[in-house]
Amino acid sequence: MAVVISVANQKGGVGKTTLTLNLGYGLARMGRKVLLIDVDPQFNLTFGLIGMEVMNHENSNVGTIMARESDVNDTIVEVSENLHIIPSHLDLSAKEIEIINAYNRERRLQKAISPILPDYDYVLIDNPPSMGIFLVNSLTASDYVLIPLELSYFGVIGMQLMFNLMAMIREETNENLSLMGLVPNKFTRQTKVPKTRLKELKDAYPDAPILTTIPKAVALEKAQGEGLSIFDYEPEGRAAKAFEKLTREVISIVEGE
């Protein structure tokens, strides 16, 4: 049965999509069968992986399975060996009102993907920068949460809001939801501010696991723009090595290796 991990932070621009994409590729490279789910109406993950093919999925995307208009098996797109995606679509925002008014609305995603969980080792969910019904569905369906954050004042505030939402989800829909860890992103050693913020973060949240720090790297943006993982774009670079380390950390947490 797959382990389901939500990559989430209600603050935008912290690197959720980049983290989901490259961690997904990292796990697939290590022989795990991985399903990515894009629940962000901006569909950046989908576009980065399948390009303009996103336009062909008006009737077979994450919104249609949550609205029970399509079968989950008909939405899955193969990206590469061991890596698949359930795409988002530009019409996803329109589905939000329909899902909000639906019966058992918080569990729509959970119920939709449950038949295919035995087919995968990991499911990674890329979430929108909001605290709406799509994020609630993702957290209800997940075993773990990974929180990417920039080491800035507002980045830490966004993380605290995520902690509050996770507490609510545990109380109301998913008592087994766990924090896998925080992933400091876009880290630079050129100034003292990020280092200071990292120390403050550790002091303020001693019980929150802080996983591998991902460096700020132009290569990550260029790779995503070309539809490539950092492992394919710049395999010997700092960012690729950081994502490889993060992938091994995730496997160690989940599988105890």
Secondary structure, 3 states (H helix, E strand, C coil): CCEEEEECCCCCCCCHHHHHHHHHHHHHHCCCCEEEEECCCCCHHHHHHHHHHHHHHCCCCHHHHHCCCCCHHHCCEEEECCEEEECCCCCHHHHHHHHHCCCCHHHHHHHHHHHHHHHCCEEEEECCCCCCHHHHHHHHHCCEEEEEEECCHHHHHHHHHHHHHHHHHHHHCCCCCEEEEEEEECECCCCCHHHHHHHHHHHHCCCCCECCCCECCHHHHHHHHCCCCHHHHCCCCHHHHHHHHHHHHHHHHHHCC
